[in-house]
Amino acid sequence: MLGAGLGRTGTNSLKLALEELLDGPCYHMFELMQRLADAPTWDRAMQGQPVDWTALYDGYAATVDWPGCVFWRELRAAYPDAMVLLSTRDSAQTWWASMERTIVPLLSGPPPSEDADIKHGHAQLVELFRTRLTPRWWDRDEAIAAYERHNDEVRREVPSGKLIEWETGDGWEPICAGLGLAVPSAPFPNENSADTFATNVARALQA
């Protein structure tokens, strides 16, 4: 499963849900924080160099969130049979409100640690937002326009039979219907709200 939805669209909840549905781990930004050895591969991807995606994602059943979400075209080429999951919020304004409380302060400030690998990862994320979202990623209007453009491109380029659209709050049903799986009896995960974002980042960095 290839998650093409940008961060702050319920991606950590989706990570947990997909791990249950697909019985395998799901790559997420929090995962990358614990796999700092992957950073050079993402550097090459950002520079447009060839990447062995199957090696990077070896052992994973899915990917959601940054950085994979903005390499959805490359990942589709590497995994042509995979379903694409486009996660969104109820509006672009709601997405930006969450971004403004979480990712924007994180990336606008200093790195959360003096560790060289973490400092590199912080700089890498800033560059990723600058080059793959919009150069003025901290600007409300430009970020919203980039969010809407990203979603429109996914909808336009991914065939309907390969695309699952999911909005925060939708629960299991759209995903299970798209994958042909039974709906679990357990409640859909609800993780990484704006209020808990900073705590979750700190926990991921310490893992």
Summary of the structure (lengths in Angstrom):
residues: 207
radius of gyration: 16.1
end to end distance: 25.1
largest distance: 46.1
contacts: 621
relative contact order: 0.19
helix: 55%
strand: 8%
